[in-house]
Amino acid sequence: MRFPAALRALNHRDFRLFWLGQSLSVIGSWMQSVGLSWLVLELTDSPIRLGLVSALQFAPLLAFSLIAGVIVDRVPKRRLVLTTQVALMLPAFALAALAWTGHVRYWHLAVLAAVIGVVNALDMPSRQTFTVEMVGRDDLLNAVALNSATFNAARITGPAIGGVLIARYGTAAAFFLNGLSFLPVVAALTVIRSGSQPAPRRGTRMREELLGGIHYAARTPLVALILGLLLVLSVFALNHGVLVPLFAREVLHQGVHGFGFLMASLGLGAVAGAIAVAALSHHRPPLGAVIGPAFVAAGGILSLAFVRRFPVAAAVLFVVGANQIVFLNACNTTVQVTVPDELRGRMMSLYTMVFAGVSPFGAFLIGSIAEGLGVPAACGVGGGLALVMVLVLVATWRRAAARTAGVAAVR
């Protein structure tokens, strides 16, 4: 059976098996996220401690991503992904056991959140680099889009299922089902043939490989542009976990249902964007698919500073969600098809660090502006700074690309 063009990455047996397993696992991960937050509030009733648990899951992405990238480039990808998936499954079962027995304490949650963060620092770049080994460069954009579609669909369904389970059976049920959801991925990885060969070694030390990756990113204009755009949007514009609930409550005067609808609009836009990307035939997305959506997403956040009606806000967030996913998919694919195979793990670790690792700082910055100047000001400052920085980065890239072309012409 041959899949249509919009699903062509599924024609690759290994990716098809992995994608099916991941589609279940990511729903479980969102269920666990909801359960963990709810359990922290049940135990402590403290927003600060809830924020600390969230930070413990993201801080390792910033602290260990560079080292993780060197490891990813040294180790066979299938074996590494199998190890990280098992390592993520164990905390889920531990949380379930602690919650079911009633022995759970806040420090348990903090420690397990930190463990999950450390494993994710290794898991995220390894899964992304493993994708290109399963589908090749020509179908990578389609594979990334399909992964994004399932992730964002799960972002809508996972919390909803988790909320029902928690209300009826308690948080332990959400944790236990998340643990079970890793089993299909683990089973798929045991029969997948891609990524079985060890990565070539050059005999260099880890420090030299780490610095080599940073040097490559800094001196390659296209990679530097993409990492810069990811950093800017992550810090200033894509702080939905902070902006959307505050906007719903403080500006639109909505309760939890209104907040949920706004997040659903964002998620639906993301799914629509992922589907649109999946339908593209390009194996390398045009640079306009990186720069254009970055402008639109930043401009959408800026426009929220002037929005006071709920339907308009929902429509804006739908557009932001769609363009955010097109932007991220194009960035991911462009980096992976541009860099040499031996550097892909380090580049995707940098990708993870500048996008996910710095997000707590962006959330703190935007939250501080919202508390001091109001939510509309936070939208205006965040979106406005993002737009200005995108312009600066694109202008800088054009000058660097022109210099590089000039040097090549002289040679």
SELOLO-278092 format. One record per residue (C-alpha): x, y, z; chain; residue number from 1. Coordinates in steps of 0.5 Angstrom, whole numbers, plus 500, padded with zeros to 3 digits. Example, Ala and Ser with C-alpha at 12.3 -4.5 7.8 and 13.67 -1.06 7.14 Angstrom:
<rs>
   u   v   w unit pos
 525 491 516    A   1
 527 498 514    A   2
</rs>
This chain:
<rs>
   u   v   w unit pos
 500 500 500    A   1
 503 507 498    A   2
 501 513 502    A   3
 499 519 499    A   4
 504 525 498    A   5
 501 529 504    A   6
 503 522 508    A   7
 509 520 504    A   8
 514 519 510    A   9
 509 514 512    A  10
 511 510 506    A  11
 518 508 510    A  12
 516 502 515    A  13
 521 504 520    A  14
 518 511 521    A  15
 511 509 520    A  16
 512 504 526    A  17
 515 509 530    A  18
 510 515 529    A  19
 504 510 531    A  20
 508 509 537    A  21
 509 516 539    A  22
 502 518 537    A  23
 500 514 543    A  24
 506 516 547    A  25
 505 524 546    A  26
 498 524 549    A  27
 500 520 555    A  28
 506 525 556    A  29
 500 531 556    A  30
 496 527 561    A  31
 502 527 566    A  32
 503 534 565    A  33
 496 536 567    A  34
 497 531 573    A  35
 503 533 575    A  36
 501 540 576    A  37
 495 538 579    A  38
 498 534 584    A  39
 503 540 586    A  40
 497 544 587    A  41
 494 539 591    A  42
 500 538 596    A  43
 502 545 596    A  44
 497 550 594    A  45
 503 554 592    A  46
 504 557 585    A  47
 511 558 586    A  48
 513 551 588    A  49
 509 549 581    A  50
 513 554 577    A  51
 519 551 580    A  52
 517 544 578    A  53
 516 547 571    A  54
 523 550 571    A  55
 526 543 573    A  56
 523 540 567    A  57
 526 546 563    A  58
 533 548 566    A  59
 536 541 564    A  60
 535 543 557    A  61
 539 549 558    A  62
 544 546 562    A  63
 546 540 558    A  64
 544 541 551    A  65
 551 542 548    A  66
 554 536 552    A  67
 548 532 550    A  68
 549 534 542    A  69
 556 531 543    A  70
 553 524 545    A  71
 548 524 540    A  72
 553 524 535    A  73
 557 519 538    A  74
 552 514 539    A  75
 547 510 535    A  76
 541 513 534    A  77
 536 507 535    A  78
 539 505 541    A  79
 540 512 544    A  80
 532 513 543    A  81
 530 506 546    A  82
 534 508 552    A  83
 531 515 553    A  84
 524 512 552    A  85
 525 507 557    A  86
 528 512 562    A  87
 522 517 561    A  88
 517 511 562    A  89
 520 509 569    A  90
 519 516 572    A  91
 511 515 570    A  92
 511 509 574    A  93
 514 512 580    A  94
 509 517 580    A  95
 503 513 579    A  96
 506 508 585    A  97
 507 514 590    A  98
 500 517 588    A  99
 497 511 589    A 100
 500 509 595    A 101
 499 516 598    A 102
 506 517 600    A 103
 508 522 595    A 104
 511 528 597    A 105
 513 535 594    A 106
 520 533 594    A 107
 519 527 590    A 108
 515 531 585    A 109
 521 536 584    A 110
 526 530 584    A 111
 522 526 578    A 112
 521 533 574    A 113
 529 534 574    A 114
 530 527 572    A 115
 525 528 566    A 116
 528 534 564    A 117
 535 531 564    A 118
 533 525 560    A 119
 529 530 555    A 120
 535 534 554    A 121
 538 528 551    A 122
 531 525 548    A 123
 529 531 544    A 124
 535 532 539    A 125
 536 524 539    A 126
 529 523 536    A 127
 530 529 531    A 128
 536 526 528    A 129
 533 519 528    A 130
 528 522 524    A 131
 532 523 518    A 132
 535 516 519    A 133
 529 513 518    A 134
 526 517 512    A 135
 532 521 509    A 136
 533 528 507    A 137
 527 528 501    A 138
 522 526 506    A 139
 524 530 512    A 140
 520 536 512    A 141
 514 531 511    A 142
 516 527 517    A 143
 517 533 521    A 144
 510 536 519    A 145
 507 529 521    A 146
 510 529 528    A 147
 508 536 529    A 148
 501 534 527    A 149
 500 529 532    A 150
 504 533 538    A 151
 499 539 537    A 152
 493 534 536    A 153
 495 531 543    A 154
 496 538 546    A 155
 488 538 545    A 156
 486 531 547    A 157
 491 529 552    A 158
 490 535 557    A 159
 482 533 556    A 160
 483 526 557    A 161
 487 527 563    A 162
 483 532 566    A 163
 477 527 566    A 164
 481 521 569    A 165
 484 525 574    A 166
 477 528 576    A 167
 474 520 576    A 168
 480 516 579    A 169
 486 521 581    A 170
 493 523 578    A 171
 495 516 579    A 172
 491 514 573    A 173
 494 519 569    A 174
 501 517 571    A 175
 500 510 570    A 176
 497 511 563    A 177
 503 515 561    A 178
 508 510 563    A 179
 504 504 559    A 180
 504 509 553    A 181
 511 508 552    A 182
 511 501 551    A 183
 508 501 544    A 184
 514 506 542    A 185
 519 501 546    A 186
 516 495 542    A 187
 517 499 535    A 188
 524 501 537    A 189
 526 494 538    A 190
 524 492 531    A 191
 526 498 527    A 192
 532 497 523    A 193
 534 504 522    A 194
 540 508 526    A 195
 543 501 528    A 196
 550 502 526    A 197
 555 506 530    A 198
 556 513 529    A 199
 563 514 526    A 200
 569 517 531    A 201
 574 522 529    A 202
 578 521 536    A 203
 577 528 538    A 204
 575 529 545    A 205
 568 531 548    A 206
 570 539 549    A 207
 573 539 542    A 208
 567 536 539    A 209
 563 541 543    A 210
 567 547 541    A 211
 567 545 534    A 212
 559 545 533    A 213
 559 552 536    A 214
 564 554 531    A 215
 560 551 525    A 216
 553 554 527    A 217
 557 561 528    A 218
 560 561 522    A 219
 554 558 517    A 220
 550 564 516    A 221
 543 560 515    A 222
 544 556 521    A 223
 546 562 525    A 224
 540 566 522    A 225
 535 560 524    A 226
 538 559 531    A 227
 537 567 532    A 228
 530 567 530    A 229
 528 561 534    A 230
 532 565 540    A 231
 528 571 539    A 232
 521 568 538    A 233
 522 563 544    A 234
 524 569 549    A 235
 519 575 546    A 236
 513 572 543    A 237
 512 564 544    A 238
 510 565 551    A 239
 503 562 551    A 240
 503 559 557    A 241
 504 565 561    A 242
 500 570 556    A 243
 494 566 554    A 244
 491 565 561    A 245
 493 572 563    A 246
 490 575 557    A 247
 483 571 558    A 248
 483 573 565    A 249
 485 580 565    A 250
 483 583 558    A 251
 477 578 556    A 252
 475 577 563    A 253
 474 570 562    A 254
 474 564 566    A 255
 477 557 565    A 256
 473 555 560    A 257
 474 561 556    A 258
 482 560 557    A 259
 481 553 555    A 260
 478 555 548    A 261
 483 560 547    A 262
 488 554 548    A 263
 484 550 543    A 264
 484 555 538    A 265
 492 556 538    A 266
 492 548 538    A 267
 487 548 532    A 268
 492 553 528    A 269
 498 549 530    A 270
 495 542 527    A 271
 492 546 521    A 272
 499 549 520    A 273
 502 542 521    A 274
 497 539 515    A 275
 499 545 511    A 276
 507 543 511    A 277
 505 536 510    A 278
 502 537 504    A 279
 508 541 501    A 280
 513 537 496    A 281
 519 541 498    A 282
 525 537 501    A 283
 528 543 503    A 284
 523 549 505    A 285
 524 555 502    A 286
 527 561 507    A 287
 521 565 506    A 288
 517 559 510    A 289
 522 561 516    A 290
 522 568 515    A 291
 515 570 513    A 292
 511 565 519    A 293
 516 569 524    A 294
 514 575 522    A 295
 506 573 522    A 296
 507 570 529    A 297
 510 576 532    A 298
 505 580 529    A 299
 500 576 532    A 300
 502 577 539    A 301
 503 584 538    A 302
 496 585 535    A 303
 493 582 542    A 304
 495 589 545    A 305
 489 592 541    A 306
 484 586 542    A 307
 479 586 547    A 308
 474 581 544    A 309
 474 574 545    A 310
 472 572 538    A 311
 478 576 535    A 312
 483 574 540    A 313
 481 566 538    A 314
 482 568 531    A 315
 489 571 532    A 316
 491 565 536    A 317
 489 560 531    A 318
 493 564 526    A 319
 499 565 531    A 320
 499 557 532    A 321
 499 556 525    A 322
 505 560 523    A 323
 508 558 529    A 324
 508 551 527    A 325
 510 552 520    A 326
 516 556 522    A 327
 518 551 527    A 328
 518 545 522    A 329
 521 549 517    A 330
 527 551 522    A 331
 528 544 524    A 332
 528 541 517    A 333
 533 547 514    A 334
 538 545 520    A 335
 537 538 519    A 336
 538 538 511    A 337
 544 543 511    A 338
 549 541 517    A 339
 553 535 515    A 340
 551 528 518    A 341
 557 528 523    A 342
 554 535 526    A 343
 547 534 526    A 344
 546 532 533    A 345
 550 538 536    A 346
 546 542 531    A 347
 539 539 534    A 348
 542 540 541    A 349
 543 547 540    A 350
 536 548 537    A 351
 533 545 543    A 352
 537 549 547    A 353
 535 556 544    A 354
 528 554 543    A 355
 526 550 549    A 356
 532 551 554    A 357
 531 559 554    A 358
 523 559 555    A 359
 523 560 562    A 360
 527 566 562    A 361
 522 569 556    A 362
 516 567 561    A 363
 519 570 567    A 364
 520 577 563    A 365
 513 577 559    A 366
 510 575 566    A 367
 514 581 569    A 368
 512 586 564    A 369
 505 583 565    A 370
 505 584 572    A 371
 508 591 572    A 372
 505 594 566    A 373
 499 590 564    A 374
 497 584 560    A 375
 496 589 553    A 376
 503 592 554    A 377
 506 585 555    A 378
 503 583 548    A 379
 506 589 545    A 380
 513 589 548    A 381
 514 582 547    A 382
 511 582 540    A 383
 514 589 538    A 384
 521 586 540    A 385
 520 580 536    A 386
 519 584 530    A 387
 524 588 531    A 388
 529 583 532    A 389
 527 579 526    A 390
 528 585 522    A 391
 535 585 525    A 392
 537 578 524    A 393
 535 578 517    A 394
 539 584 515    A 395
 545 581 519    A 396
 544 574 515    A 397
 544 578 508    A 398
 550 581 510    A 399
 554 575 512    A 400
 551 571 506    A 401
 553 576 501    A 402
 560 576 504    A 403
 561 569 504    A 404
 559 569 497    A 405
 564 574 495    A 406
 569 570 499    A 407
 567 564 495    A 408
 567 568 488    A 409
 574 571 489    A 410
 577 564 491    A 411
</rs>
